Amino acid sequence: MDYIYTFMLAVMVVLAVTGLFIGVMNDAANFLNSAIASKAAPIKVIMAIASIGIVIGAATSSGMMEVARSGMFDPANFTFRDVMMLYLSVMLANIILLDVYNTMGLPTSTTVALVFCLLGAALAVSIVVITSNEAISLTEIGRYINSTRAMAIVAGILLSVILAFSCGSMVMYISRVIFSFRYHKVFRRFGALWCGISFTAIVYFALFKGLKNVLAGTAVIRFIDENTMLSLFFIWIACSALLYFLQLFKINILKLNILAGTFALALAFAGNDLVNFVGVPVAGYDSYMMARASGDTSMTMGALATDASANMYLLLLAGGIMIFTLWTSKRALSVSKTELSLSSQSEDDGEYGSTAASRGLVRMAMNINSAVGSITPKFVKRFIESRFVKLPDEERSEGAAYDLIRATVNLTTSAILISIATSLKLPLSTTYVCFMVSMGSSLADKAWGRESAVYRISGVLTVVSGWFVTGFGAFLIAFVVGLALMYGGNIAVIIISALCGWMLVRSNIKKNKKAGEEPEPDKIESANAKDLVALSISEVTDTMCQATKIYDRTMIAVFKENRKALKEMQQQAEDLYTRSKERKYNLMPILHNVKDNEINSAYYYAQVVDYMNEIAKSLVHITRPCYEHIDNNHEGMSREQIEDLMKINDDVEIIFSKVNFTLRNNDFSEVDYIVGLRDELFVTISEAMTNQLLRVKHKETSTKASMLYLTILNETKTMVLHSRNLVKSQRFFLQHS
């Protein structure tokens, strides 16, 4: 056999292993989130349960391989070379897609990427095969593309967004009405029955459906298939009785239920998502072995559709890699920031912004709620409102984003939906389902109040829109790569494989470098005066040092018209401003916990935070126009403007150096001297503005340059003013602390 096919298979294997590592790191939060966020058990116990689920899911995922083998195309119409080109196109397109989307900061889904990459590559290969044979017309492309199956899969993925959100909302609402936030008393009476329903769903869908292929033909499976409802009833009775018995021994069956849900979701994740990572390479390996056994590389690959089973050892090896990644990757251990921030009970979500769509949806929901409320009897409204009275902060579990009831709903609902899709051989996206179930449950749990609803909906719309863009991007990239490989032949295979390898290495180096450069966020466990002092000193000195560096380098870059340096400074200024905004949103939880005798300290700390935010904002208002001015190739500064700005930059550097020394050493003896320097700078800025107005009057400078010049002067004045106020507030803060 030609060595090029061995090379293609080797590339697919390497990319498959890489995909397993990346996939688990990105998707582990899907099945770990609820258990970790609710503090149901120690992290090692949660991960051990998940690992068992992954092993069983990997061992029973063979049926899902049908999606990669014949889900998007009919392999009987393709030769061995065509199929290898198709599968290699899918793997290479996935790497290009991940690199492009990571660079742009867009969210991706491995399931959507697989399905649409298969569809795009299959279409490209089909077009080449048809056009190379004069006896076949393009109108017959339906024989090559499994359009019916493809549309069913695509529709299932798209509908999963709405279905998961609706199911999460409905189940959470009913559960909260039954148990309320103070659920312990009611749960002692009916908790075993409620958890029994959850266990029944987990046992039936996650185990019997997952193990159906393994246990096919046994009496148990036949009885369950023939008497589904009766079987579910018996399972519910048995599970409820067992849970009630455990409850008598003071065992928290809610935590047990969450661990069972984590197991089921990990099982569903491995059974469903494993095909996203190894389905294509395994199909490529089987094709390679068929062609090798026959010795004919021009043979058609209809056998791929007749035997959709996969090598058990390969599946278990893939599961082992997933478990290894789960235990060793720090990213896999972290709870998804986006999902938890959008579903938590806090209201600090301004970072997601506000859009016309989110505002319109909130207003529509408020109008519908008002209309329904007007026709609902008052006693019903009072009862429902009493069930949604939230616990005060001191009664909530420390560090938990939400309680055990919601965690159980999230896990159970997600596991059921994914397991149903797996049993129907539909590659449902676990990312879509888990995320949208969590969003639906948080909405029903009234975590989206009027203070945060607009921002949270904006965040959800951003994520969902990114998913849909993923499908289009995956299809387009795979189509282009497929055409390039088919027309370019072996040379194209080597060149594009090398290019994707370089992109993969560069992306990981860049990601590690970025992770190393990102500063660790300041954390505060308790909000007493001592903690606030330590936190404030660290934040203030870091902010002012960065602001000094960014301002100075921006001025120099403007003088030299250095576009690359200005772009870097703009990014750094925006990062500084983003952190300052997050600091403002984190201020409220801190202030809620301060003691009454420390309120003065908290007041001055709030001032310090506000002034740091204003300094960062002014810095953005300087760096952004400077970059846009040079990036648009506008005329640079005149000699007179540069001379004025150089003098101002020198004065600002002196003031900031004094401010930094004062803040770093907590030595406020030179505050009056800083005030004097500030007043002298303001006089210099006023003179520079007067000179500029004269130049404008005599048309000695361009309009764009004049606007930029005046913007720099105004924002510099604002920045220096707030730095002086920052020093003053910091001094008062330290004195009162």
Legacy VTK file of the C-alpha trace (Angstrom):
# vtk DataFile Version 3.0
C-alpha trace
ASCII
DATASET POLYDATA
POINTS 737 float
0.000 0.000 0.000
1.165 3.510 -0.792
2.930 5.198 2.120
0.774 8.322 1.737
-2.181 6.436 3.228
-0.094 5.403 6.222
0.900 9.036 6.624
-2.752 10.146 6.439
-3.749 7.576 9.061
-0.901 8.678 11.345
-1.999 12.324 11.054
-5.576 11.368 11.981
-4.390 9.376 15.007
-2.232 12.236 16.298
-5.064 14.718 15.827
-7.484 12.317 17.540
-5.294 12.096 20.662
-4.926 15.868 20.662
-8.692 16.198 20.244
-9.287 13.950 23.247
-7.091 16.134 25.448
-8.652 19.377 24.207
-12.189 18.004 24.286
-12.024 16.795 27.879
-10.375 20.036 29.026
-13.115 22.077 27.386
-16.112 19.840 28.126
-15.304 18.411 31.572
-17.247 21.256 33.166
-20.384 19.851 31.503
-20.534 16.924 33.908
-18.509 18.315 36.840
-20.179 21.718 37.152
-23.248 20.885 39.218
-21.515 18.554 41.665
-18.627 20.940 42.289
-20.774 24.089 42.378
-23.170 22.603 44.950
-20.343 21.184 47.117
-21.973 17.755 47.016
-18.724 15.892 47.717
-14.937 16.348 47.757
-13.460 16.961 44.324
-11.583 13.641 44.253
-14.777 11.695 44.964
-16.623 13.564 42.197
-13.844 12.880 39.712
-13.632 9.209 40.669
-17.385 8.811 40.038
-17.018 10.641 36.705
-14.092 8.411 35.730
-16.176 5.268 36.217
-18.892 6.804 34.050
-16.367 7.620 31.325
-15.065 4.024 31.242
-18.544 2.544 30.869
-19.580 5.229 28.378
-16.510 4.623 26.244
-17.071 0.868 26.262
-20.697 1.266 25.124
-20.253 4.018 22.543
-19.642 1.718 19.591
-23.079 2.341 18.091
-22.416 6.068 17.817
-19.575 5.370 15.376
-22.257 5.026 12.693
-22.416 8.823 12.510
-18.816 9.083 11.335
-19.026 6.054 9.026
-22.249 6.719 7.116
-24.232 9.369 8.922
-23.465 12.106 6.376
-22.616 10.169 3.222
-23.038 6.795 1.535
-19.586 5.113 1.634
-20.624 2.631 -1.081
-20.203 5.392 -3.680
-16.664 6.315 -2.593
-13.346 4.583 -3.118
-10.804 4.003 -0.354
-8.795 7.046 -1.448
-11.908 9.228 -1.493
-12.871 8.140 2.032
-9.371 8.740 3.395
-9.321 12.206 1.821
-12.744 12.890 3.329
-11.775 11.809 6.835
-8.451 13.662 6.712
-10.315 16.807 5.576
-12.566 16.554 8.634
-9.650 16.242 11.063
-7.625 19.045 9.473
-10.677 21.324 9.263
-11.293 20.767 12.970
-7.789 22.002 13.804
-8.155 25.060 11.578
-11.593 25.755 13.058
-10.349 25.556 16.652
-7.381 27.791 15.884
-9.496 30.440 14.133
-12.222 30.434 16.764
-9.794 30.474 19.688
-8.011 33.439 18.108
-11.329 35.264 17.692
-12.515 34.255 21.173
-15.660 32.497 19.876
-17.204 29.458 21.649
-17.211 26.107 19.842
-18.963 22.757 20.139
-17.179 19.519 19.242
-20.438 17.858 18.153
-21.432 20.688 15.829
-17.883 20.857 14.472
-17.896 17.108 13.699
-21.299 17.037 12.016
-20.779 20.089 9.838
-17.168 19.183 9.017
-18.370 15.768 7.841
-21.091 17.406 5.789
-18.738 19.965 4.225
-15.993 17.433 3.446
-18.488 14.912 2.061
-19.964 17.544 -0.238
-16.511 18.578 -1.489
-15.395 15.002 -2.186
-18.740 14.189 -3.828
-18.441 17.154 -6.198
-14.941 16.098 -7.255
-15.999 12.460 -7.740
-19.040 13.440 -9.811
-17.284 16.024 -11.969
-14.466 13.581 -12.739
-16.966 11.100 -14.198
-18.772 12.339 -17.298
-21.420 9.644 -16.916
-22.685 11.174 -13.651
-24.510 14.480 -13.295
-24.388 16.819 -10.307
-28.133 16.326 -9.984
-27.342 12.841 -8.641
-25.424 14.213 -5.643
-28.269 12.989 -3.437
-26.945 9.440 -3.919
-23.652 10.460 -2.349
-24.840 12.693 0.508
-27.154 11.187 3.107
-29.280 14.326 3.163
-32.193 12.856 5.142
-29.971 11.629 7.947
-27.909 14.834 7.845
-30.979 17.064 8.192
-32.284 14.915 11.064
-28.967 15.273 12.899
-28.730 19.018 12.260
-32.356 19.530 13.316
-31.717 17.495 16.483
-28.742 19.662 17.398
-30.624 22.896 16.803
-33.768 21.739 18.607
-31.689 20.608 21.578
-31.115 24.262 22.488
-34.846 24.981 22.854
-35.685 21.565 24.286
-32.952 21.652 26.934
-33.857 25.180 28.039
-37.571 24.343 28.237
-37.063 21.082 30.123
-34.624 22.685 32.559
-37.070 25.516 33.272
-40.100 23.270 33.706
-38.445 20.661 35.937
-36.753 23.319 38.085
-39.953 25.323 38.538
-41.963 22.282 39.626
-39.188 21.141 41.945
-38.865 24.536 43.604
-42.635 24.887 44.071
-42.640 21.498 45.821
-39.610 22.002 48.057
-38.854 25.790 48.173
-35.393 27.024 49.183
-35.984 25.785 52.754
-36.455 22.277 51.466
-35.249 20.144 54.365
-38.590 19.723 56.162
-40.591 18.852 53.038
-37.755 16.768 51.675
-37.826 14.463 54.695
-41.391 13.524 53.708
-41.307 13.375 49.942
-37.605 13.513 49.087
-37.240 9.773 48.572
-40.082 9.738 46.027
-38.684 12.779 44.188
-35.132 11.430 44.135
-36.579 8.059 43.144
-37.850 9.621 39.923
-34.392 10.985 39.252
-32.735 7.646 40.000
-35.266 5.861 37.794
-34.428 8.114 34.883
-30.703 7.672 35.485
-30.914 3.889 35.818
-33.141 3.423 32.785
-31.662 5.869 30.301
-28.016 6.022 31.365
-27.568 2.317 32.121
-30.117 0.192 30.277
-30.054 2.315 27.150
-26.272 2.615 27.309
-25.757 -1.103 27.929
-28.502 -2.261 25.579
-26.025 -3.335 22.899
-23.948 -5.231 25.462
-26.960 -6.933 27.069
-28.900 -7.415 23.828
-31.012 -10.556 23.796
-31.115 -11.028 27.558
-34.419 -11.567 29.346
-34.085 -8.314 31.294
-33.705 -6.168 28.173
-36.584 -7.956 26.411
-38.875 -7.435 29.399
-37.987 -3.742 29.653
-38.572 -3.182 25.926
-41.913 -4.979 25.976
-43.143 -3.443 29.268
-41.509 -0.021 29.405
-44.001 1.808 31.634
-44.379 -1.117 34.030
-40.593 -1.443 34.210
-40.199 2.246 35.003
-42.826 1.944 37.754
-41.038 -0.997 39.395
-37.672 0.752 39.130
-39.168 3.877 40.732
-40.662 1.886 43.621
-37.375 0.068 44.202
-35.267 3.233 44.028
-37.640 5.200 46.273
-37.705 2.420 48.900
-33.915 2.145 48.872
-33.483 5.928 49.181
-36.047 6.137 52.003
-34.169 3.401 53.852
-30.884 5.297 53.424
-32.575 8.488 54.566
-33.510 6.825 57.851
-29.785 6.455 58.549
-29.224 10.223 58.080
-27.637 9.759 54.648
-28.053 12.821 52.436
-29.764 11.241 49.452
-29.608 14.529 47.547
-25.826 14.335 47.483
-26.073 10.673 46.545
-28.421 11.648 43.741
-26.013 14.330 42.490
-23.144 11.844 42.417
-25.344 9.393 40.505
-26.245 12.181 38.089
-22.566 13.025 37.657
-21.886 9.374 36.852
-24.745 9.269 34.342
-23.713 12.516 32.689
-20.089 11.386 32.435
-21.316 8.113 30.933
-23.489 10.006 28.452
-20.599 12.389 27.695
-18.229 9.523 26.867
-20.867 7.586 24.956
-21.956 10.619 22.928
-18.884 12.816 22.594
-16.319 10.073 22.130
-17.373 9.847 18.487
-16.489 13.534 18.113
-12.861 12.817 18.940
-12.142 9.283 17.699
-15.064 8.395 15.412
-13.398 9.688 12.256
-9.896 8.248 12.972
-11.395 4.860 13.947
-13.424 4.824 10.713
-10.251 5.784 8.847
-8.342 2.958 10.542
-11.033 0.421 9.616
-10.969 1.657 6.021
-7.202 1.322 5.968
-7.346 -2.263 7.263
-10.044 -3.208 4.695
-7.984 -1.828 1.811
-4.827 -3.435 3.156
-6.515 -6.816 3.434
-7.881 -6.625 -0.111
-4.779 -5.017 -1.608
-6.987 -2.796 -3.766
-6.908 0.947 -2.964
-9.596 1.607 -5.577
-12.181 -0.549 -3.793
-15.461 1.009 -2.688
-16.139 1.295 1.030
-19.720 0.074 1.365
-18.598 -2.217 4.207
-18.291 0.839 6.446
-22.055 1.144 6.543
-22.733 -2.538 7.179
-20.475 -2.888 10.229
-20.658 0.157 12.523
-19.010 -1.533 15.510
-15.627 -0.320 16.665
-12.672 -2.060 18.273
-13.354 -2.254 22.023
-9.676 -1.824 22.879
-9.498 1.411 20.910
-12.577 2.731 22.706
-11.178 1.811 26.121
-7.843 3.409 25.208
-9.673 6.604 24.262
-11.585 6.460 27.543
-8.287 6.046 29.413
-6.886 9.157 27.745
-10.024 11.066 28.730
-9.680 9.986 32.365
-5.967 10.831 32.433
-6.734 14.305 31.109
-9.529 14.738 33.624
-7.219 14.041 36.567
-4.130 15.882 35.361
-5.466 18.981 33.589
-6.020 22.073 35.709
-8.451 23.383 33.118
-10.511 20.201 33.419
-10.727 20.679 37.173
-12.038 24.224 36.964
-15.738 24.979 36.939
-16.952 26.749 33.820
-16.827 30.466 34.572
-19.370 31.444 31.930
-22.022 28.912 32.955
-21.714 29.572 36.686
-21.663 33.341 36.321
-24.844 33.211 34.227
-26.647 30.774 36.559
-25.534 31.865 40.044
-27.769 33.722 42.498
-25.557 36.844 42.459
-26.410 39.888 40.350
-22.920 40.875 39.209
-23.324 40.338 35.474
-22.770 43.768 33.955
-19.692 42.438 32.186
-21.888 40.791 29.546
-23.299 44.100 28.385
-26.764 44.976 27.198
-28.237 44.531 23.729
-31.497 45.574 22.092
-32.507 41.911 21.785
-31.937 41.156 25.472
-33.766 44.305 26.566
-36.693 43.452 24.298
-36.896 39.888 25.612
-36.871 41.084 29.217
-39.632 43.626 28.544
-41.690 40.966 26.749
-41.230 38.529 29.648
-42.234 41.217 32.155
-45.378 42.005 30.160
-46.308 38.324 29.917
-45.640 37.840 33.625
-47.812 40.864 34.419
-50.635 39.549 32.235
-50.518 36.077 33.795
-50.319 37.596 37.269
-53.435 39.683 36.670
-55.567 36.582 36.091
-53.958 34.364 38.739
-55.850 34.108 42.057
-54.154 35.956 44.901
-53.854 32.899 47.165
-52.068 31.015 44.374
-49.685 33.936 43.835
-48.965 34.153 47.562
-48.266 30.429 47.757
-45.908 30.447 44.761
-44.087 33.551 45.994
-43.565 31.888 49.365
-41.842 28.955 47.651
-39.305 31.244 45.962
-38.178 33.234 49.016
-34.397 32.977 48.842
-32.216 32.153 51.813
-30.189 34.952 53.391
-26.453 34.874 52.723
-25.579 33.509 56.158
-27.790 30.417 55.622
-26.371 29.489 52.225
-23.691 26.845 51.847
-20.311 28.531 51.867
-18.816 28.690 48.381
-21.813 27.019 46.696
-23.183 28.741 43.581
-26.596 27.113 44.105
-28.230 24.475 46.275
-28.521 20.691 45.969
-32.039 20.811 44.511
-30.963 22.768 41.448
-27.801 20.694 41.030
-29.931 17.539 40.977
-32.270 19.044 38.376
-29.363 20.122 36.162
-27.668 16.728 36.218
-30.763 14.568 35.901
-32.381 16.566 33.101
-29.146 16.798 31.119
-28.366 13.094 31.525
-31.865 12.088 30.389
-31.798 14.272 27.267
-28.306 13.183 26.233
-28.987 9.505 26.926
-32.202 9.590 24.868
-30.317 11.143 21.962
-27.535 8.573 22.279
-30.006 5.691 22.238
-31.484 7.173 19.032
-27.949 7.555 17.617
-28.309 11.332 17.377
-25.052 13.198 18.189
-26.652 15.657 20.592
-24.220 18.318 21.813
-23.511 17.825 25.517
-22.275 21.425 25.627
-25.595 22.717 24.296
-27.707 20.539 26.568
-25.795 21.087 29.813
-25.478 24.821 29.269
-29.105 25.394 28.248
-30.495 23.159 31.027
-28.458 25.192 33.508
-29.757 28.451 32.012
-33.343 27.194 32.080
-33.109 26.054 35.696
-31.535 29.348 36.770
-34.360 31.275 35.063
-37.040 29.143 36.733
-35.207 29.438 40.053
-35.492 33.244 39.768
-31.727 33.696 39.697
-32.328 36.127 36.828
-33.717 39.139 38.654
-34.488 42.527 37.121
-31.006 43.693 38.081
-29.242 40.996 36.045
-31.716 39.552 33.512
-30.705 41.801 30.601
-27.002 41.048 31.038
-27.499 37.321 31.491
-29.681 37.055 28.403
-26.997 38.965 26.489
-24.456 36.427 27.690
-26.643 33.478 26.670
-27.355 34.998 23.242
-23.626 35.565 22.740
-22.809 31.937 23.512
-25.667 30.505 21.426
-24.896 32.717 18.430
-21.279 31.568 18.636
-22.484 27.961 18.445
-24.469 28.571 15.277
-21.565 30.394 13.687
-19.485 27.306 14.499
-21.658 25.175 12.217
-21.279 27.511 9.249
-17.554 27.902 9.827
-16.983 24.148 10.164
-18.892 23.411 6.953
-17.065 26.091 4.955
-13.562 25.180 6.196
-14.078 21.433 5.664
-15.469 22.074 2.169
-12.455 24.175 1.177
-9.947 21.719 2.698
-11.701 18.807 1.015
-11.485 20.462 -2.405
-7.828 21.358 -1.794
-6.908 17.763 -0.892
-8.849 16.201 -3.755
-7.430 18.528 -6.382
-3.973 18.949 -4.817
-3.325 15.266 -4.234
-0.459 13.983 -2.110
1.391 17.305 -2.126
-1.657 19.077 -0.701
-1.988 16.365 1.969
1.568 16.949 3.189
1.444 20.761 2.996
-1.936 21.184 4.731
-1.039 18.596 7.390
2.196 20.453 8.129
0.330 23.758 8.212
-2.228 22.407 10.684
0.537 20.929 12.818
2.205 24.325 12.965
-1.115 25.980 13.869
-1.688 23.440 16.641
1.774 23.959 18.162
1.550 27.745 17.835
-1.902 27.815 19.396
-0.771 25.809 22.452
2.392 27.905 22.891
0.338 31.079 22.638
-2.249 29.747 25.079
0.391 28.749 27.638
2.160 32.095 27.258
-1.096 33.958 27.769
-1.929 31.867 30.825
1.495 32.672 32.275
1.071 36.392 31.661
-2.402 36.648 33.173
-2.154 37.892 36.745
-3.766 35.875 39.468
-6.979 37.570 40.588
-6.945 39.024 44.055
-9.047 36.936 46.396
-10.510 37.867 49.724
-12.037 35.261 51.976
-13.433 37.621 54.615
-14.216 41.308 54.495
-12.569 42.790 57.586
-10.416 45.910 57.622
-7.139 43.981 57.597
-8.094 42.045 54.459
-9.291 45.201 52.734
-5.994 46.958 53.456
-3.914 44.129 51.988
-6.192 43.859 48.963
-6.268 47.621 48.382
-2.488 48.107 48.531
-1.953 45.308 46.010
-4.647 46.547 43.632
-3.676 50.226 43.746
0.054 49.762 43.228
-0.485 47.276 40.407
-3.016 49.533 38.629
-0.883 52.679 38.851
2.303 50.925 37.719
0.542 49.513 34.679
-1.154 52.843 33.911
2.203 54.657 34.037
3.802 52.185 31.644
0.888 52.174 29.193
0.599 55.978 29.078
4.319 56.517 28.480
4.599 53.865 25.759
1.441 55.176 24.072
2.852 58.688 23.812
6.128 57.428 22.355
4.271 55.185 19.887
2.126 58.121 18.742
5.192 60.256 18.125
6.800 57.453 16.091
3.482 56.392 14.453
4.135 52.818 15.617
0.854 51.039 14.853
1.920 47.671 16.316
2.925 49.199 19.662
-0.293 51.234 19.806
-2.391 48.135 19.206
-0.592 46.378 22.057
-1.102 49.363 24.378
-4.783 49.548 23.489
-5.216 45.878 24.381
-3.381 46.302 27.678
-5.458 49.368 28.550
-8.695 47.516 27.794
-7.561 44.549 29.891
-6.796 46.923 32.766
-10.223 48.527 32.402
-11.940 45.124 32.284
-10.270 44.124 35.554
-11.254 47.436 37.120
-14.891 46.872 36.134
-14.817 43.370 37.598
-13.382 44.883 40.777
-16.348 47.269 40.987
-18.817 44.408 40.585
-16.999 42.409 43.261
-17.244 45.374 45.610
-20.857 44.774 46.656
-20.373 41.270 48.140
-17.382 42.596 50.101
-19.307 45.563 51.468
-22.231 43.342 52.466
-19.979 41.468 54.896
-18.085 44.306 56.584
-18.761 45.013 60.216
-20.630 48.128 61.285
-17.585 49.605 63.034
-15.586 49.265 59.794
-18.020 51.099 57.540
-15.691 54.114 57.186
-12.944 51.852 55.908
-15.371 50.334 53.427
-16.447 53.813 52.287
-12.905 54.885 51.441
-12.149 51.519 49.854
-15.169 52.042 47.576
-13.720 55.441 46.612
-10.346 53.866 45.851
-11.987 51.278 43.594
-13.978 53.964 41.781
-10.931 56.168 41.129
-8.954 53.199 39.794
-11.820 52.478 37.417
-11.856 56.101 36.200
-8.074 56.080 35.626
-8.353 52.892 33.568
-11.266 54.349 31.609
-9.306 57.508 30.754
-6.407 55.349 29.639
-8.699 53.490 27.222
-9.981 56.837 25.907
-6.376 57.765 25.118
-5.025 54.511 23.659
-8.024 53.659 21.488
-8.169 56.964 19.511
-4.381 56.911 19.159
-4.417 53.443 17.629
-7.400 54.198 15.374
-5.726 57.412 14.170
-2.511 55.666 13.109
-4.312 52.523 11.920
-6.413 54.643 9.539
-3.211 56.203 8.146
-4.171 59.724 9.200
-1.591 62.484 9.255
0.696 62.318 12.276
1.336 64.996 14.893
3.070 68.227 13.924
6.426 69.163 15.417
4.785 71.708 17.758
2.215 69.172 18.953
4.899 66.586 19.606
6.979 69.070 21.593
3.982 70.015 23.766
3.022 66.375 24.361
6.616 65.396 25.166
6.745 68.066 27.870
3.369 66.949 29.226
4.452 63.300 29.116
7.582 64.143 31.126
5.480 65.970 33.726
2.984 63.109 33.921
5.826 60.624 34.361
7.184 62.640 37.311
3.749 62.849 38.934
3.036 59.152 38.441
6.457 58.177 39.807
5.693 60.198 42.961
2.235 58.650 43.173
3.649 55.139 42.765
6.299 55.750 45.444
3.643 57.133 47.804
1.286 54.193 47.296
3.961 51.504 47.349
5.503 52.711 50.617
2.349 54.127 52.240
4.321 57.350 52.729
2.012 60.311 52.197
4.457 63.033 53.242
4.745 64.322 49.647
1.020 64.636 48.951
1.207 68.449 48.927
4.171 68.297 46.546
2.136 66.041 44.205
-0.702 68.595 44.327
1.759 71.325 43.325
3.030 69.244 40.399
-0.542 68.558 39.361
-1.406 72.287 39.326
1.693 73.056 37.247
0.733 70.328 34.791
-2.785 71.743 34.468
-1.299 75.129 33.591
0.885 73.457 30.955
-2.129 71.618 29.530
-4.138 74.855 29.370
-1.297 76.570 27.498
-1.045 73.607 25.100
-4.783 73.781 24.411
-4.534 77.533 23.733
-1.646 76.981 21.335
-3.590 74.251 19.563
-6.648 76.450 19.139
-4.428 79.095 17.537
-2.998 76.474 15.167
-6.522 75.363 14.279
-7.539 78.971 13.629
-4.601 79.455 11.260
-5.130 75.991 9.672
-1.656 74.820 10.634
-2.765 71.268 11.466
-5.214 68.660 10.190
-8.639 68.210 11.750
-8.064 64.566 12.728
-4.723 65.314 14.362
-6.234 68.265 16.231
-9.098 66.138 17.572
-6.683 63.440 18.718
-4.381 66.031 20.311
-7.215 67.653 22.291
-8.539 64.221 23.340
-5.122 63.271 24.726
-4.886 66.548 26.670
-8.379 66.256 28.175
-8.041 62.600 29.151
-4.554 63.204 30.566
-5.958 65.934 32.777
-8.755 63.628 33.933
-6.324 60.784 34.554
-3.962 62.922 36.672
-6.883 64.404 38.598
-8.182 60.944 39.533
-4.687 59.751 40.454
-4.457 62.608 42.979
-7.909 61.689 44.329
-6.790 58.063 44.501
-3.827 58.969 46.703
-6.067 61.040 48.946
-8.676 58.277 49.340
-6.001 55.654 49.914
-4.510 57.759 52.714
-7.891 58.177 54.425
-8.641 54.495 53.906
-5.420 53.392 55.604
-5.923 55.873 58.439
-9.458 54.665 59.204
-8.439 51.025 58.885
LINES 1 738
737 0 1 2 3 4 5 6 7 8 9 10 11 12 13 14 15 16 17 18 19 20 21 22 23 24 25 26 27 28 29 30 31 32 33 34 35 36 37 38 39 40 41 42 43 44 45 46 47 48 49 50 51 52 53 54 55 56 57 58 59 60 61 62 63 64 65 66 67 68 69 70 71 72 73 74 75 76 77 78 79 80 81 82 83 84 85 86 87 88 89 90 91 92 93 94 95 96 97 98 99 100 101 102 103 104 105 106 107 108 109 110 111 112 113 114 115 116 117 118 119 120 121 122 123 124 125 126 127 128 129 130 131 132 133 134 135 136 137 138 139 140 141 142 143 144 145 146 147 148 149 150 151 152 153 154 155 156 157 158 159 160 161 162 163 164 165 166 167 168 169 170 171 172 173 174 175 176 177 178 179 180 181 182 183 184 185 186 187 188 189 190 191 192 193 194 195 196 197 198 199 200 201 202 203 204 205 206 207 208 209 210 211 212 213 214 215 216 217 218 219 220 221 222 223 224 225 226 227 228 229 230 231 232 233 234 235 236 237 238 239 240 241 242 243 244 245 246 247 248 249 250 251 252 253 254 255 256 257 258 259 260 261 262 263 264 265 266 267 268 269 270 271 272 273 274 275 276 277 278 279 280 281 282 283 284 285 286 287 288 289 290 291 292 293 294 295 296 297 298 299 300 301 302 303 304 305 306 307 308 309 310 311 312 313 314 315 316 317 318 319 320 321 322 323 324 325 326 327 328 329 330 331 332 333 334 335 336 337 338 339 340 341 342 343 344 345 346 347 348 349 350 351 352 353 354 355 356 357 358 359 360 361 362 363 364 365 366 367 368 369 370 371 372 373 374 375 376 377 378 379 380 381 382 383 384 385 386 387 388 389 390 391 392 393 394 395 396 397 398 399 400 401 402 403 404 405 406 407 408 409 410 411 412 413 414 415 416 417 418 419 420 421 422 423 424 425 426 427 428 429 430 431 432 433 434 435 436 437 438 439 440 441 442 443 444 445 446 447 448 449 450 451 452 453 454 455 456 457 458 459 460 461 462 463 464 465 466 467 468 469 470 471 472 473 474 475 476 477 478 479 480 481 482 483 484 485 486 487 488 489 490 491 492 493 494 495 496 497 498 499 500 501 502 503 504 505 506 507 508 509 510 511 512 513 514 515 516 517 518 519 520 521 522 523 524 525 526 527 528 529 530 531 532 533 534 535 536 537 538 539 540 541 542 543 544 545 546 547 548 549 550 551 552 553 554 555 556 557 558 559 560 561 562 563 564 565 566 567 568 569 570 571 572 573 574 575 576 577 578 579 580 581 582 583 584 585 586 587 588 589 590 591 592 593 594 595 596 597 598 599 600 601 602 603 604 605 606 607 608 609 610 611 612 613 614 615 616 617 618 619 620 621 622 623 624 625 626 627 628 629 630 631 632 633 634 635 636 637 638 639 640 641 642 643 644 645 646 647 648 649 650 651 652 653 654 655 656 657 658 659 660 661 662 663 664 665 666 667 668 669 670 671 672 673 674 675 676 677 678 679 680 681 682 683 684 685 686 687 688 689 690 691 692 693 694 695 696 697 698 699 700 701 702 703 704 705 706 707 708 709 710 711 712 713 714 715 716 717 718 719 720 721 722 723 724 725 726 727 728 729 730 731 732 733 734 735 736
